[in-house]
Amino acid sequence: MTTKRIALAGALLLASGCTGAFNGRDETPLAGSDAGTSTTTLPTSLDGGGGPDAPQPNWDAFFAQDPPPTYCGPDLGLPPPPLPGGTPECPDDKNREGCPCTKEGETAACWPGLRVNRNRGVCKDGVTTCRFENEVQLRWGPCKGYVLPTPGVTKGAGACTCFSQGQWSIQNLSPCFVTYPSGAVYAVSTFVNASGNAECPPFSNTPTPQPKAGVPWSTNSLTVDCAGKFTLCFTIKAGDAQNPSAGDCELAKTCVTDWYAKANTAQTLPPLPGWTSNDAACADKFVKSGGYGEMSVVGESVECQLIDDNGQPLVFNRVTYCPLACAQNPSLPGCQSCGMGGSGSF
């Protein structure tokens, strides 16, 4: 009896719904706002009084109720955000309605919401115009055209947080199944050959097959709309992707951890290492009944949002593998959609 080796391709399913818990703050439009125009007014006397020797506003006065975004990233020795000018009631980084301005007709960006949400996701600044009030004092007028977080939304773009989505792409997801002369079936990672195809590793007369020495399983890349640190795992299981069960046996699991530095830019991650499975029963079940792969993530954005599922890895996509017959005859019905790699969004 000879040794048989078959590389199996996978077909990608649509990403499942994300259920991860994200740190975020809900924000309701200001009372009286209408179609993105704030109508909140402030008292007319806001200079703080007391002259140059009076106590100056401190960090807590400006930021206690409305802090800037926090930072969770490499220790770069960053100083704390500088205090805005003006007063706690009229900080000059927001240009609030009713606060002093200096030149009639001048326009400026304005923001009536919380600093942590500003220019995140769907949130955007409005525009205000400097105008005379009672023909005596110059004040900023209504803030027009701003967008606040969607009421009740605590995650995703509508929450106006730094992180709302990411996509993980893997070039090669194909496992290789090796049937030994004894009849036992084992699984091992393939590698991408010079032609760009998934290939089983050279057979070695060992108790279980081994990945090709010094060659990773696959390259992969990540695109996220916020910098942060992410651990991404791909787990191969025997079972039905449409009805996954906690009892589905695990054939292999391979992970990569990296700091993602530049938002909205595809970043190549360290390659996924080769793997081997010594669970012959699970490999045999996969070959006979089918299997799937799970993409999962645990992460923390640069602004300290947790990307997980209540403290557990967030499974965000499942790949259904094609029947083994497709590897032997790709022209069979239903085999045309089979491919080497795949991607999923979280």
C-alpha positions in Angstrom: 0.0 0.0 0.0 1.4 3.4 -0.9 1.3 6.7 0.9 -1.4 9.1 -0.4 -1.2 12.8 0.0 -4.0 15.2 -0.9 -4.0 19.0 -0.5 -7.5 20.4 0.1 -8.8 23.8 -0.9 -11.4 25.9 0.9 -14.4 27.9 -0.1 -15.0 31.2 1.8 -18.3 31.9 3.4 -19.7 35.3 4.2 -18.4 36.7 7.5 -20.6 35.9 10.5 -21.9 38.7 12.6 -19.5 40.2 15.2 -20.5 40.0 18.8 -17.4 41.4 20.4 -17.5 43.7 23.3 -15.9 47.1 22.6 -15.1 49.8 25.0 -17.0 52.9 24.0 -19.2 55.7 25.1 -22.7 56.4 24.1 -23.5 60.0 23.2 -26.9 61.6 22.6 -27.4 64.7 20.5 -27.5 67.9 22.5 -31.0 69.0 23.7 -32.6 71.3 21.2 -30.3 70.2 18.3 -32.0 69.9 14.9 -30.5 68.5 11.7 -26.9 68.9 12.9 -27.2 72.4 14.3 -26.6 73.0 17.9 -28.6 75.5 19.8 -26.9 75.3 23.2 -26.0 78.7 24.5 -23.6 79.7 27.3 -23.5 82.6 29.8 -22.2 85.9 28.5 -19.5 86.2 31.2 -16.9 83.5 30.6 -13.5 85.1 31.0 -12.9 83.4 34.4 -12.1 86.8 36.0 -9.4 87.6 38.4 -6.6 88.8 36.1 -3.2 87.3 35.4 -2.6 86.3 39.1 -5.8 84.3 39.4 -5.5 80.5 39.6 -5.2 79.0 36.1 -7.5 76.2 34.9 -5.9 72.8 35.4 -6.1 69.4 33.7 -9.1 68.3 35.7 -11.0 71.5 35.0 -10.7 71.0 31.3 -10.8 67.2 31.0 -12.5 65.7 34.1 -15.9 65.3 32.3 -14.6 65.3 28.8 -11.2 63.8 28.5 -9.2 63.3 25.3 -8.7 59.8 23.9 -6.6 57.5 26.0 -3.5 55.8 24.6 -2.7 52.0 24.7 0.3 51.4 22.6 4.1 51.1 22.6 5.8 53.2 25.3 7.0 56.1 23.3 7.4 58.5 26.2 4.5 60.6 24.9 3.6 63.7 26.9 0.0 64.2 28.0 -2.2 66.1 25.5 -1.8 69.8 25.9 -4.5 71.8 27.6 -6.6 73.8 25.1 -6.7 77.5 25.5 -9.6 79.5 26.7 -11.6 78.4 29.8 -13.1 75.1 30.8 -16.5 76.5 29.7 -15.1 77.8 26.5 -12.1 75.7 25.4 -10.8 76.9 22.1 -10.5 73.4 20.7 -14.3 73.2 20.3 -15.5 76.7 19.4 -18.7 76.3 21.2 -21.8 78.4 20.5 -21.9 81.6 22.6 -18.1 81.6 23.3 -15.9 84.5 22.4 -14.3 84.9 19.0 -12.2 87.7 17.5 -13.1 88.4 13.9 -16.6 89.0 12.5 -17.5 86.6 9.6 -14.6 84.2 10.4 -15.6 80.5 10.2 -14.1 77.6 12.2 -14.6 73.9 12.9 -16.8 73.2 15.9 -17.6 70.2 17.9 -20.5 70.0 20.5 -19.8 66.3 21.5 -17.2 64.5 23.5 -13.5 64.7 22.6 -13.1 60.9 22.4 -15.6 60.7 19.6 -14.4 63.6 17.5 -13.7 62.7 13.9 -14.1 59.0 14.6 -16.3 56.8 12.5 -19.3 58.7 11.1 -18.7 61.6 13.5 -17.5 64.8 12.0 -17.1 68.5 12.9 -19.5 71.2 12.1 -18.8 74.8 11.1 -19.5 77.9 13.1 -19.3 81.6 12.2 -18.1 84.5 14.4 -20.8 87.1 14.7 -21.8 90.1 16.9 -24.1 89.4 19.8 -26.3 92.4 20.9 -24.0 94.4 18.6 -21.4 94.5 21.4 -19.6 91.2 21.7 -18.3 88.8 19.1 -19.5 85.2 19.8 -19.4 81.9 17.9 -22.8 81.2 16.3 -24.6 77.8 16.0 -22.5 74.8 15.1 -23.9 73.5 11.8 -23.5 70.2 10.0 -21.8 68.2 12.8 -22.5 64.5 13.2 -22.7 62.9 16.7 -22.6 59.2 17.5 -25.8 57.3 16.7 -27.9 57.2 19.9 -27.8 53.8 21.6 -24.9 52.5 19.5 -21.9 51.4 21.5 -19.7 49.6 18.9 -18.8 50.0 15.3 -18.8 53.1 13.1 -22.0 54.5 14.6 -20.3 54.7 18.0 -17.6 57.0 16.7 -14.7 55.1 18.2 -11.2 54.7 16.8 -11.8 51.0 15.9 -14.9 50.0 13.9 -13.7 47.2 11.5 -10.8 45.2 10.3 -10.1 42.6 7.6 -7.7 39.6 7.8 -6.5 38.0 4.6 -4.7 34.7 4.3 -3.1 33.6 1.0 -3.2 29.8 1.7 -5.7 27.9 3.9 -5.2 24.5 2.4 -4.4 21.5 4.7 -2.8 18.3 3.4 -4.1 14.9 4.3 -1.7 11.9 4.4 -2.9 8.3 4.4 -0.2 6.0 5.8 0.2 2.4 4.7 -1.5 1.4 8.0 -4.6 3.3 6.9 -4.3 6.0 9.5 -5.0 9.6 8.2 -3.0 12.6 9.4 -3.1 16.3 8.5 -0.2 18.7 7.9 0.1 22.2 6.5 0.8 22.7 2.8 3.2 25.3 1.5 2.9 27.7 -1.5 5.2 26.4 -4.4 6.9 28.5 -7.1 3.8 28.3 -9.2 1.7 29.9 -6.4 -0.2 26.7 -5.7 -0.6 24.8 -2.4 1.5 21.7 -2.3 1.9 18.9 0.2 5.3 18.7 1.9 7.7 16.0 0.9 6.8 12.7 2.7 9.0 11.7 5.6 8.9 8.3 7.2 8.0 9.7 10.7 5.0 8.8 13.0 3.2 11.8 11.6 3.8 14.0 8.5 5.9 17.1 9.0 5.6 20.5 7.3 8.3 21.5 4.8 11.3 22.5 6.8 11.9 26.3 7.0 8.8 27.1 4.9 5.8 28.8 6.5 2.2 27.7 5.8 1.0 31.1 4.5 1.6 34.8 4.2 -1.2 37.0 5.5 -2.1 40.7 5.9 -4.3 42.9 8.0 -6.2 46.1 7.3 -7.9 48.0 10.2 -9.3 51.5 10.6 -7.4 52.0 13.9 -3.9 51.2 15.0 -3.5 48.6 17.8 -2.2 45.2 18.8 -4.0 42.1 17.4 -3.7 38.3 17.9 -5.3 36.5 15.0 -5.8 32.7 14.9 -7.0 30.3 12.3 -8.4 27.0 13.7 -9.2 24.0 11.5 -12.0 21.7 12.8 -13.9 18.7 11.7 -17.7 19.5 11.5 -20.3 21.6 9.8 -19.6 25.3 9.4 -23.3 26.0 9.2 -23.9 24.3 12.5 -20.7 24.5 14.5 -20.6 22.6 17.8 -18.4 23.0 20.9 -17.7 19.3 20.5 -16.1 19.6 17.0 -12.6 18.3 17.2 -9.7 20.6 16.5 -7.3 19.6 13.8 -4.9 22.5 14.0 -4.5 26.0 15.2 -2.0 28.6 14.1 -1.8 32.2 15.3 0.0 35.5 14.7 0.4 38.5 17.0 1.6 41.9 15.7 1.4 45.6 16.3 -0.7 47.2 13.6 0.8 50.7 13.0 -0.9 52.6 10.3 -4.7 52.8 10.1 -6.5 51.8 6.8 -3.3 50.4 5.3 -2.7 46.7 4.4 0.1 45.5 6.6 1.9 42.3 6.0 2.0 40.2 9.2 4.5 37.6 10.2 3.8 34.4 8.2 1.6 31.7 9.7 3.9 28.9 10.7 3.6 25.3 9.4 1.7 22.8 11.6 1.0 19.1 11.9 -1.8 17.2 13.6 -1.3 14.0 15.4 -5.0 13.4 15.9 -5.7 10.7 13.4 -9.3 10.3 14.5 -10.1 14.0 13.9 -8.3 13.9 10.5 -10.3 10.8 9.6 -13.6 12.6 10.6 -12.6 15.7 8.6 -11.9 13.6 5.4 -15.2 11.6 5.7 -17.6 14.3 7.0 -16.0 17.6 6.1 -14.6 20.5 8.0 -14.2 24.2 8.4 -11.8 26.9 9.5 -12.5 29.6 12.1 -10.9 33.1 12.0 -10.7 34.7 15.4 -9.2 37.9 17.0 -8.3 39.4 20.3 -7.0 42.9 20.2 -6.7 46.3 21.8 -6.8 49.5 19.8 -4.3 52.3 20.3 -7.2 54.1 22.1 -7.7 51.2 24.5 -10.8 49.6 22.9 -10.9 45.9 23.5 -11.8 43.8 20.5 -13.0 40.4 21.8 -16.1 38.5 22.7 -16.6 39.2 26.4 -13.1 38.4 27.3 -12.8 35.5 24.8 -11.5 35.4 21.2 -14.0 36.8 18.8 -14.8 34.3 16.0 -15.6 36.5 13.0 -15.6 34.2 10.0 -15.9 30.5 9.1 -14.4 28.9 6.0 -16.2 25.8 4.7 -13.7 23.4 3.1 -14.6 21.8 -0.2 -15.1 18.0 -0.4 -11.9 16.0 -0.8 -13.2 14.9 -4.2 -12.6 18.5 -5.5 -8.9 18.2 -4.8 -8.8 15.1 -7.0 -11.2 16.5 -9.7 -11.7 20.3 -9.7 -14.2 20.1 -12.5 -16.8 18.4 -10.4 -20.1 20.3 -9.8 -19.7 22.8 -7.0 -15.9 22.7 -7.1 -15.4 25.8 -9.2 -15.6 28.1 -6.1 -12.9 26.3 -4.3 -9.7 28.3 -3.7 -6.5 28.4 -1.7 -7.0 31.4 0.5 -9.7 33.6 2.0 -10.4 36.6 4.2 -12.9 37.7 6.9 -14.0 41.0 8.4 -14.3 41.8 12.1 
